[in-house]
Amino acid sequence: MKSIRLLASGAAVATALTLSGCAGDLVVSDVGSYHVGGRQVTLTGLPTQEIIFSPGAPPLKVDPNGDFEVEQMYVHYTKLAQPKGKVPLLLWHGGGLAGVTWETKPDGKPGWEMYFLKAGWDTYVSDAVERGRASWARFPQIFTTEPMFRTKKEGWELFRIGTAYATDPKQRVANAGTQFPTEAFDQFIKQGIPRWVSNDGVTQKAYDAYVQKACPCVVVVHSQGGNFGIQAALNNPDKVKALVLVEPSGTPDPTKTDISALKNIPMLWVWGDYINTLPFWTGIFGKQEQFRAEVNKLGGKTTVIKLPDAGIKGNSHMMMMDRNSDQIAGLVQSWLVSQGLTK
Amino acid sequence: MKSIRLLASGAAVATALTLSGCAGDLVVSDVGSYHVGGRQVTLTGLPTQEIIFSPGAPPLKVDPNGDFEVEQMYVHYTKLAQPKGKVPLLLWHGGGLAGVTWETKPDGKPGWEMYFLKAGWDTYVSDAVERGRASWARFPQIFTTEPMFRTKKEGWELFRIGTAYATDPKQRVANAGTQFPTEAFDQFIKQGIPRWVSNDGVTQKAYDAYVQKACPCVVVVHSQGGNFGIQAALNNPDKVKALVLVEPSGTPDPTKTDISALKNIPMLWVWGDYINTLPFWTGIFGKQEQFRAEVNKLGGKTTVIKLPDAGIKGNSHMMMMDRNSDQIAGLVQSWLVSQGLTK
């Protein structure tokens, strides 16, 4: 385990790396996107639907049977003319969210995508299978369960923004000293996307195809993305040059999976504040630390930053949207530099 | 009606306008995104769901009731350090699709977003309500109907790529001389997003909020976006400085709507090839030409380009993905220049 001390100067390092154009501008060689992974399925035998296309109009018969493309994912990239990162930086979102997590913050301030672009990284921001521009498929015929919709209450409380949600914003109780811009909470919730609990296998498959296509790379994951990112590194150990795990919620089971390939991949865990206030999070944190210990036993190069221990207080689960998101990105940037991943 | 002759040199004009950085690079001041529009809804009285989160695990009870944010839309922007467009260019997708329409083409070549960035426009690429990163809401409780999923057959035939779809790509019959890269058809279909037929009202509301926030602007619409774009111009006539209508599929009803505000907004219609091969398209084209005549009667400044009449053959409904997409973008760019919308 590395000390977190070397990261104390992260903000300064990041500032020095900020410019790749003139006066804060970016010199960009390409912006674009693609879908990757997925397969064709054919639906047959479904009854014809009657759909009313316009209010008052008679229903039209629609045949829902046929061929479809499903289980692909979506990737948006911004490539710099002269990147300083040796490889691109891939940003993977968490559960019930899409790549928007990494873009402009809900309070309108620049997010981690812009931070890392300014630090000189080509950035890739993706939507996993079933989310956002990746699209989703008919259920229960293709996706086998019902979708789930996160309530605002769950977003407020589970993401450690506050202890008690209320419909009226004035009645909501935020965590003392929170860094989350609570006035932008409703705006944050607009980023939410329905999720399925039955798609982990096809999601991993698409992520693996993505890594095969876009990497070598650094993978930065958040929350639910943790398990996918670690598994993708195991499945493609020559392709993933570092893993940054922002409050990852899961890992492959080290008693059932050979995780020895991780010993060659630098790994950084980052944790926010208030972890001890919810058993859900103390449980996740404990399991992640056990997993990290397993990686270390195998000779792995892991680092963990518990932000409060580094004197940085008040961070929610959505730390890339918190007021001090640049400060945290600076710690990540400093660690990436320390791993020799920049030119 | 303006002659299409002035547009013949479009490609050359566009080339001259290509550079805003050095040697093909873009000098970008900001990339980012936001959600706009929408409202909070509260669901009550729904039964608790039993969800199996992991294979083999017992079902967990999930309460689907609570507060949600719904009916917002998503906007991604790329701002240039020194734009040549006097206002930003907003790109609005068609039915069953998302903003990806405008990004990199399914064959991996640059799309219209990159074309117009290189021509010096700040570009805004959005996902309408219910699509992509805009997210979608529980049905039938919030969205009142069932979603619809476009078959590959419909994509092939309705979008005038070919006359007969088959599951086996080798068996598909393309239109003679098609400009669509048929080898990338499956890749194109991966961009498809389920749609609802009951969301026009809330979609228009979000588009209007978007125009209020992002404009003055030029609005470029495709297909289903046509009706939303024209209505948004009527609702915000001081904000929309020009409308580019790429095969729009609908309009407000001029017998029920005061469309006189359109007389001050330059409007360009663009139509591809094979229109006469499908009654669906001859019907739409005829209605659009009637609408255009109404605008002209009121003193409107409208232009129409039927690509085959201009000697440009083989274009599908997805002309921004066709092999000659740059040529068509060049015609649009030339028209925008002719309307005094560039510096």
Interface residues (C-beta under 8 A of the other chain):
Chain A: G21 C22 G24 D25 L26 V27 V28 S29 D30 V31 G32 S33 Y34 H35 G38 Q40 T42 Q49 I51 I52 F53 S54 V62 P64 N65 G66 D67 F68 E69 Q72 Y74 H76 T78 A81 A98 G99 V100 E103 T104 G108 P110 G111 E113 M114 L117 D127 G132 R133 S135 W136 A137 R138 T145 E146 M148 F149 T151 K152 K153 E154 Y165 T167 D186 Q187 I189 K190 Q191 G192 I193 P194 V197 S198
Chain B: G21 C22 G24 D25 L26 V27 V28 S29 D30 V31 G32 S33 Y34 H35 G38 Q40 T42 Q49 I51 I52 F53 S54 V62 P64 N65 G66 D67 F68 E69 Q72 Y74 H76 T78 A81 A98 G99 V100 E103 T104 G108 P110 G111 E113 M114 L117 D127 G132 R133 S135 W136 A137 R138 T145 E146 M148 F149 T151 K152 K153 E154 Y165 T167 D186 Q187 I189 K190 Q191 G192 I193 P194 V197 S198
